[in-house]
Amino acid sequence: MADRPTAIDLFCGAGGISAGLEDAGFEVILAVDSDDDAIKTYRHNFSEPKYGAITADLSELDPETVLGDIQQVEVDLVAGGPPCPTFSSIGRSKIKSLDNRSPESDDRHQLYEDFLRFVDYLSPAAFLMENVEGMLSSRGANGELIVNLIREQMEELGYTVYVEEVDAADFGVPQHRKRVFFVGDQGEPTHFDLEEWGTHRPPVRDKEKDMKLRTKPDAFGSSSQSTITEYGPENPERECEFQQHPRQKQPHVTVADAIFDLPPVSPDGEMPPKEATEYTVPALTNYQDWARDIPADSDWQEVELTNHSSRGQNITDLTLYKILGEGVGWNIGDVDTELQPYREDIFTDKYKKQHPREPASTIVAHLQKDGHMFVHPREVRSLTVREAARLQSFKDTFEFLTSRTSGFRLVGNAVPPLLARAVATAIREELL
């Protein structure tokens, strides 16, 4: 293995895994996805990988066709997150509503096998596959647990396989997002536990839920601040470093910690405007400072802000948003029939105002349809693409060069870069 291990990112989407891999010291030499908007966004935000960022349907192509010259290169890690609608609760409900189809009959149910075809072909030292927590309870057509079937297929390729379920909030992501990682290693079986790399924890005192205003350069620290005199772009230690068994864990990063520095916007009106393209206050927390990713010698007031525009919304939705309390969600059945935008058998929890003193609920691709489950805690509107990206731990320098609708989808489908960085660091340090 070279000083900088190599990786390829299959089903790369906008690049959440790739961002984490690069921050963990990997060189991503190839990225592949079937979504044109995803690849367009990927190319805009990353230096061109040595073997490109290409649009290809991995389910229809053999590895030799996709990989080309990369076949002669030693790849240390194959990573990817095969699309997962048949394993997620929302995805399964939507599929069942279509002509009584079974999720197990959906072609995307087997996309993990396409991932394994590429692993088998390249035989990397290790692999990393991400999926939703629903995979742990999902069963195949014959009733067998999918997770056991997948593990057996991976082991047949000659790998020791570790199956880990983690919550992104425990790794500094301001969002509760439980995900399953399959980690394969060609080395001798060893102890491998991703929870040992967690940097954050649930609060033990109510005060730990307060917005963690920054006074010192501790990454995502929990110190308090009562004046604005020390706020500003100067922060020499801007990164969240991951190490096994950290001596001290910080309280979870909250919605307020993550997005409350972003300028107010509104669905329609001049003040606040519909779109904001610049910051109006300095970063107030360490996470906000980290997310802005502004060089220490630059003026935050001269930096462009992207993807921060409010979607248009009708007066009925805005009225309901106003009535909701912070952290409160209304089940569809709790709302008058005239106000129910969806069938009760598809969505049970449709209206939800995010709580400022807690991590956000799981950001999902359904945001492209509407924002009812992601109402801003203090402003009467749903979240913007930039706010959703912040809650996914994308830095503000990561621009979604697509329509707002597509931007929501790309953000919702992504693996949080901070979580990917933690997992990639653990793989590099322990397995490679």
C-alpha positions as CSV (number, residue, x, y, z in Angstrom):
1,M,0.0,0.0,0.0
2,A,1.3,3.5,-0.9
3,D,1.5,6.3,1.7
4,R,-1.8,7.4,0.3
5,P,-4.1,4.4,-0.2
6,T,-6.3,4.3,-3.3
7,A,-10.0,3.9,-3.4
8,I,-12.9,3.8,-5.9
9,D,-16.4,5.0,-5.1
10,L,-19.3,3.0,-6.6
11,F,-22.8,4.4,-6.6
12,C,-21.0,7.6,-5.5
13,G,-23.9,10.0,-5.7
14,A,-22.8,13.6,-5.1
15,G,-19.8,12.4,-3.3
16,G,-20.4,12.1,0.4
17,I,-18.3,8.9,0.7
18,S,-15.6,10.4,-1.5
19,A,-15.4,13.5,0.6
20,G,-14.9,11.4,3.7
21,L,-12.3,9.2,2.0
22,E,-10.3,12.1,0.9
23,D,-10.4,13.7,4.4
24,A,-9.2,10.4,5.8
25,G,-6.2,10.4,3.5
26,F,-7.4,8.2,0.6
27,E,-6.9,9.0,-3.0
28,V,-10.2,8.4,-4.9
29,I,-9.1,7.3,-8.4
30,L,-12.5,6.5,-9.8
31,A,-16.2,7.4,-9.1
32,V,-19.2,6.0,-10.8
33,D,-22.9,6.7,-10.6
34,S,-25.9,6.4,-13.0
35,D,-27.3,9.8,-12.1
36,D,-26.2,12.6,-14.4
37,D,-26.9,15.3,-11.8
38,A,-24.9,13.4,-9.3
39,I,-21.8,13.1,-11.6
40,K,-22.2,16.8,-12.6
41,T,-22.1,17.8,-9.0
42,Y,-19.3,15.4,-8.2
43,R,-17.1,16.8,-11.0
44,H,-17.8,20.3,-9.8
45,N,-16.6,19.7,-6.2
46,F,-13.7,17.3,-6.6
47,S,-10.5,17.3,-8.6
48,E,-10.9,14.9,-11.5
49,P,-10.1,11.4,-10.3
50,K,-7.2,9.7,-12.2
51,Y,-9.6,7.4,-14.0
52,G,-12.5,9.8,-14.0
53,A,-16.0,10.4,-12.6
54,I,-18.3,8.6,-15.0
55,T,-22.0,8.1,-15.6
56,A,-22.7,4.3,-15.8
57,D,-25.4,1.9,-14.7
58,L,-23.4,-0.7,-12.8
59,S,-26.3,-3.1,-12.9
60,E,-26.1,-3.3,-16.7
61,L,-22.3,-3.3,-17.3
62,D,-19.6,-5.8,-16.4
63,P,-16.6,-4.6,-14.4
64,E,-14.2,-4.8,-17.3
65,T,-16.2,-2.4,-19.4
66,V,-16.5,0.1,-16.5
67,L,-13.0,-0.1,-15.1
68,G,-11.0,0.1,-18.3
69,D,-7.3,0.8,-17.5
70,I,-7.9,0.7,-13.8
71,Q,-7.8,-3.1,-14.0
72,Q,-4.0,-2.9,-13.9
73,V,-3.9,-0.8,-10.7
74,E,-3.8,-2.1,-7.2
75,V,-6.9,-0.8,-5.4
76,D,-6.8,-0.7,-1.6
77,L,-10.5,0.0,-1.0
78,V,-13.7,-0.3,-2.9
79,A,-16.4,1.8,-1.3
80,G,-20.0,2.5,-2.1
81,G,-23.6,2.8,-1.0
82,P,-25.9,0.8,-3.4
83,P,-29.4,2.5,-3.5
84,C,-31.6,1.2,-0.8
85,P,-35.3,1.9,-1.3
86,T,-36.3,-1.7,-0.8
87,F,-34.7,-1.8,2.7
88,S,-35.9,1.6,4.0
89,S,-39.3,1.9,5.7
90,I,-40.4,4.8,3.4
91,G,-39.1,3.0,0.3
92,R,-40.9,-0.3,1.1
93,S,-44.2,1.5,1.7
94,K,-44.0,3.4,-1.6
95,I,-43.2,0.2,-3.5
96,K,-46.0,-1.7,-1.9
97,S,-48.4,1.1,-2.9
98,L,-47.6,0.6,-6.6
99,D,-49.8,-2.1,-8.1
100,N,-49.3,-4.3,-5.0
101,R,-45.7,-4.9,-5.9
102,S,-43.4,-6.6,-3.4
103,P,-40.2,-4.8,-2.4
104,E,-38.3,-8.1,-2.8
105,S,-39.3,-8.0,-6.5
106,D,-37.8,-4.6,-7.1
107,D,-34.6,-4.8,-9.2
108,R,-32.9,-2.4,-6.8
109,H,-33.2,-5.0,-4.1
110,Q,-30.1,-6.8,-5.5
111,L,-27.9,-3.8,-6.3
112,Y,-25.5,-4.9,-3.5
113,E,-24.7,-7.9,-5.7
114,D,-23.5,-5.5,-8.5
115,F,-21.2,-3.9,-5.8
116,L,-19.8,-7.3,-4.9
117,R,-19.2,-8.1,-8.6
118,F,-16.7,-5.2,-8.7
119,V,-15.2,-6.2,-5.4
120,D,-14.7,-9.7,-6.7
121,Y,-13.1,-8.4,-9.9
122,L,-10.7,-6.0,-8.3
123,S,-9.9,-8.0,-5.1
124,P,-9.1,-4.9,-3.0
125,A,-7.4,-5.2,0.4
126,A,-10.7,-4.0,1.9
127,F,-14.2,-2.8,1.0
128,L,-16.8,-0.6,2.6
129,M,-20.5,-0.9,1.8
130,E,-23.1,1.4,3.4
131,N,-26.9,0.9,3.6
132,V,-29.9,1.7,5.7
133,E,-30.6,0.1,9.1
134,G,-33.7,-1.5,7.6
135,M,-31.4,-4.0,5.9
136,L,-30.8,-5.7,9.3
137,S,-34.5,-6.8,9.5
138,S,-35.2,-7.2,5.8
139,R,-35.8,-10.7,4.5
140,G,-35.4,-12.2,1.0
141,A,-38.0,-14.0,-1.1
142,N,-37.3,-17.2,0.9
143,G,-37.6,-15.5,4.3
144,E,-33.9,-15.5,5.1
145,L,-32.4,-12.4,6.6
146,I,-30.8,-10.3,3.9
147,V,-27.9,-9.3,6.2
148,N,-26.9,-13.0,6.6
149,L,-27.1,-13.7,2.9
150,I,-24.9,-10.7,2.1
151,R,-22.4,-11.6,4.7
152,E,-22.1,-15.1,3.3
153,Q,-21.6,-13.8,-0.2
154,M,-18.9,-11.5,1.0
155,E,-17.1,-14.2,2.9
156,E,-17.2,-16.5,-0.2
157,L,-15.1,-13.8,-1.9
158,G,-12.4,-14.4,0.7
159,Y,-13.1,-11.6,3.2
160,T,-13.5,-11.3,6.9
161,V,-16.7,-9.3,7.2
162,Y,-17.7,-6.9,10.0
163,V,-21.3,-5.6,10.1
164,E,-21.6,-2.4,12.1
165,E,-24.7,-0.3,12.8
166,V,-23.9,3.3,13.9
167,D,-25.7,6.6,14.4
168,A,-24.1,9.5,12.5
169,A,-24.8,11.8,15.5
170,D,-22.2,9.9,17.5
171,F,-19.5,11.0,14.9
172,G,-20.2,14.8,15.0
173,V,-23.0,14.8,12.3
174,P,-25.9,17.1,13.5
175,Q,-28.4,14.5,12.6
176,H,-29.7,11.1,13.9
177,R,-29.0,8.8,11.0
178,K,-28.6,5.1,11.7
179,R,-26.7,3.3,9.0
180,V,-25.3,-0.2,8.5
181,F,-21.7,-0.6,7.2
182,F,-20.4,-3.9,5.8
183,V,-16.6,-3.8,6.1
184,G,-14.6,-6.5,4.4
185,D,-10.9,-7.3,5.1
186,Q,-8.6,-9.8,3.4
187,G,-6.3,-9.9,6.5
188,E,-6.6,-12.1,9.5
189,P,-9.7,-11.7,11.6
190,T,-9.3,-9.0,14.2
191,H,-11.3,-6.8,16.6
192,F,-13.1,-4.1,14.6
193,D,-15.7,-1.8,16.3
194,L,-16.7,1.5,14.7
195,E,-18.3,2.7,18.0
196,E,-14.8,2.9,19.4
197,W,-14.2,5.8,17.0
198,G,-17.2,7.9,18.0
199,T,-16.5,11.5,19.0
200,H,-19.9,12.6,20.4
201,R,-22.5,11.3,22.8
202,P,-26.1,12.1,24.0
203,P,-26.2,15.0,26.4
204,V,-26.2,14.1,30.1
205,R,-27.4,17.5,31.3
206,D,-30.0,19.8,29.9
207,K,-27.4,22.6,29.5
208,E,-25.4,20.5,27.1
209,K,-28.3,20.9,24.6
210,D,-27.6,24.7,24.5
211,M,-26.0,26.2,21.4
212,K,-22.3,25.6,21.9
213,L,-20.9,29.1,21.2
214,R,-17.2,29.0,20.5
215,T,-14.4,30.5,22.6
216,K,-11.6,28.2,21.8
217,P,-10.4,26.1,18.8
218,D,-11.6,22.7,20.1
219,A,-13.3,21.1,17.1
220,F,-17.0,21.1,17.7
221,G,-16.4,21.9,21.4
222,S,-19.1,22.5,24.0
223,S,-17.8,25.7,25.6
224,S,-20.2,28.5,26.3
225,Q,-20.0,32.1,25.1
226,S,-21.7,35.2,26.3
227,T,-20.3,38.0,24.1
228,I,-19.7,38.4,20.4
229,T,-16.3,40.0,20.8
230,E,-14.4,36.7,20.2
231,Y,-16.6,35.5,17.3
232,G,-14.8,35.6,14.0
233,P,-13.1,33.5,11.3
234,E,-9.9,32.9,13.3
235,N,-9.8,29.2,14.3
236,P,-6.5,27.4,13.8
237,E,-7.9,23.9,14.4
238,R,-10.8,23.6,11.9
239,E,-11.0,19.9,11.5
240,C,-12.8,17.1,13.5
241,E,-10.1,14.5,14.0
242,F,-11.0,10.9,14.6
243,Q,-9.1,8.6,16.8
244,Q,-9.9,5.3,18.5
245,H,-11.1,5.5,22.1
246,P,-11.1,9.3,22.3
247,R,-10.4,10.5,25.9
248,Q,-13.4,12.8,25.9
249,K,-16.6,12.9,23.9
250,Q,-18.5,16.0,23.2
251,P,-22.4,16.3,23.4
252,H,-24.2,15.8,20.1
253,V,-24.1,18.6,17.6
254,T,-27.6,20.1,17.4
255,V,-29.6,21.8,14.7
256,A,-28.9,25.2,16.2
257,D,-25.2,24.4,16.4
258,A,-25.3,23.6,12.7
259,I,-27.5,26.1,10.9
260,F,-28.5,29.1,13.0
261,D,-25.8,31.3,11.6
262,L,-27.3,31.0,8.1
263,P,-29.3,34.1,7.0
264,P,-33.1,34.0,7.2
265,V,-34.9,33.4,4.0
266,S,-38.7,33.2,3.3
267,P,-40.9,31.4,0.8
268,D,-42.0,34.8,-0.7
269,G,-41.0,38.3,0.1
270,E,-38.4,41.0,0.1
271,M,-37.4,40.8,3.8
272,P,-36.3,38.2,4.5
273,P,-35.4,37.5,0.9
274,K,-36.2,34.3,-0.9
275,E,-32.5,33.6,-1.4
276,A,-29.4,34.6,0.5
277,T,-26.0,34.6,-1.2
278,E,-23.8,35.9,1.6
279,Y,-23.3,35.5,5.3
280,T,-24.7,38.2,7.6
281,V,-23.0,37.2,10.9
282,P,-19.8,35.4,11.7
283,A,-19.8,31.7,12.6
284,L,-21.1,31.4,16.1
285,T,-20.1,27.7,16.8
286,N,-17.2,25.5,16.0
287,Y,-19.3,23.4,13.7
288,Q,-20.5,26.5,11.8
289,D,-16.9,27.7,11.5
290,W,-15.8,24.2,10.3
291,A,-18.7,24.1,7.8
292,R,-17.9,27.5,6.3
293,D,-14.4,26.3,5.6
294,I,-13.1,29.8,5.1
295,P,-9.3,30.3,5.0
296,A,-8.0,32.1,8.1
297,D,-6.7,35.0,6.0
298,S,-10.1,35.5,4.2
299,D,-12.9,37.8,5.2
300,W,-16.2,35.9,5.9
301,Q,-18.2,38.9,4.7
302,E,-16.7,38.5,1.2
303,V,-17.4,34.8,0.8
304,E,-20.3,33.6,-1.5
305,L,-23.0,31.4,0.1
306,T,-24.7,29.0,-2.3
307,N,-27.8,26.7,-2.3
308,H,-29.6,28.8,0.3
309,S,-33.0,29.6,-1.2
310,S,-36.5,28.9,0.2
311,R,-38.9,26.9,-1.8
312,G,-42.4,28.4,-2.5
313,Q,-45.1,27.1,-0.1
314,N,-48.8,27.7,0.2
315,I,-50.5,29.5,3.1
316,T,-52.1,26.3,4.5
317,D,-48.7,24.6,4.9
318,L,-47.1,27.8,6.3
319,T,-49.9,28.1,8.9
320,L,-49.4,24.5,10.0
321,Y,-45.7,25.1,10.2
322,K,-46.3,28.1,12.5
323,I,-48.6,26.1,14.8
324,L,-46.1,23.2,15.3
325,G,-44.0,23.4,18.4
326,E,-40.2,22.8,18.2
327,G,-39.5,19.1,17.8
328,V,-43.2,18.4,17.4
329,G,-44.4,16.0,14.6
330,W,-48.0,15.4,13.6
331,N,-49.0,12.0,12.4
332,I,-51.2,12.2,9.3
333,G,-54.1,10.8,11.2
334,D,-53.9,13.5,13.7
335,V,-54.6,16.2,11.2
336,D,-58.0,17.0,9.7
337,T,-58.7,15.0,6.5
338,E,-58.7,18.2,4.4
339,L,-55.1,19.0,5.5
340,Q,-53.7,15.5,4.8
341,P,-51.4,15.8,1.7
342,Y,-50.6,12.0,1.5
343,R,-52.2,8.7,2.1
344,E,-52.0,7.5,5.7
345,D,-50.7,4.0,4.6
346,I,-47.6,5.6,3.0
347,F,-46.5,8.3,5.5
348,T,-47.4,8.2,9.2
349,D,-45.3,11.1,10.4
350,K,-45.6,13.9,7.8
351,Y,-45.4,17.2,9.6
352,K,-42.3,17.7,11.8
353,K,-40.6,20.9,13.0
354,Q,-37.0,20.2,13.8
355,H,-35.8,20.8,17.4
356,P,-33.0,23.3,17.7
357,R,-31.5,21.7,20.8
358,E,-31.2,18.2,19.3
359,P,-29.7,16.6,16.2
360,A,-32.0,16.7,13.2
361,S,-34.1,13.7,12.3
362,T,-32.8,11.6,9.3
363,I,-32.5,13.7,6.2
364,V,-34.1,11.8,3.3
365,A,-34.4,12.2,-0.5
366,H,-38.1,12.8,-0.2
367,L,-37.1,16.4,0.5
368,Q,-37.2,16.9,-3.2
369,K,-41.0,16.4,-3.0
370,D,-41.8,18.7,-0.1
371,G,-40.3,19.8,3.3
372,H,-43.1,18.9,5.6
373,M,-40.9,16.6,7.7
374,F,-38.2,19.2,7.9
375,V,-39.7,22.5,9.1
376,H,-37.2,25.1,10.2
377,P,-37.2,25.5,14.1
378,R,-37.6,29.3,14.1
379,E,-38.6,30.3,10.6
380,V,-42.0,29.5,9.0
381,R,-40.7,27.4,6.1
382,S,-39.0,24.2,5.3
383,L,-35.2,23.8,5.1
384,T,-33.1,25.0,2.3
385,V,-30.7,22.7,0.4
386,R,-27.8,24.4,2.2
387,E,-29.3,23.8,5.6
388,A,-30.0,20.1,4.7
389,A,-26.4,19.8,3.5
390,R,-25.1,21.3,6.8
391,L,-27.1,18.7,8.7
392,Q,-25.5,16.0,6.5
393,S,-22.1,17.5,7.3
394,F,-21.3,18.8,3.8
395,K,-19.2,21.9,4.0
396,D,-20.5,25.2,2.5
397,T,-17.8,25.0,-0.1
398,F,-19.5,21.9,-1.5
399,E,-21.9,23.3,-4.1
400,F,-24.9,21.4,-5.5
401,L,-24.7,22.5,-9.1
402,T,-28.3,21.4,-10.0
403,S,-31.9,22.5,-9.6
404,R,-33.1,22.9,-6.0
405,T,-35.3,19.8,-6.4
406,S,-32.3,17.7,-7.5
407,G,-30.2,19.2,-4.8
408,F,-32.5,18.0,-2.1
409,R,-32.4,14.5,-3.6
410,L,-28.6,14.4,-3.8
411,V,-28.3,15.6,-0.2
412,G,-30.8,13.2,1.1
413,N,-29.3,10.2,-0.7
414,A,-25.7,11.0,0.4
415,V,-23.6,9.4,3.1
416,P,-22.6,12.1,5.6
417,P,-19.0,13.0,4.8
418,L,-18.0,13.2,8.5
419,L,-19.4,9.7,9.1
420,A,-17.6,8.4,6.0
421,R,-14.4,10.0,7.2
422,A,-14.7,8.3,10.6
423,V,-15.3,4.9,9.0
424,A,-12.5,5.4,6.4
425,T,-10.1,6.4,9.2
426,A,-10.9,3.3,11.2
427,I,-10.4,1.1,8.1
428,R,-7.1,2.8,7.3
429,E,-5.7,2.6,10.8
430,E,-7.0,-0.8,11.8
431,L,-7.2,-2.9,8.6
432,L,-4.8,-1.3,6.1
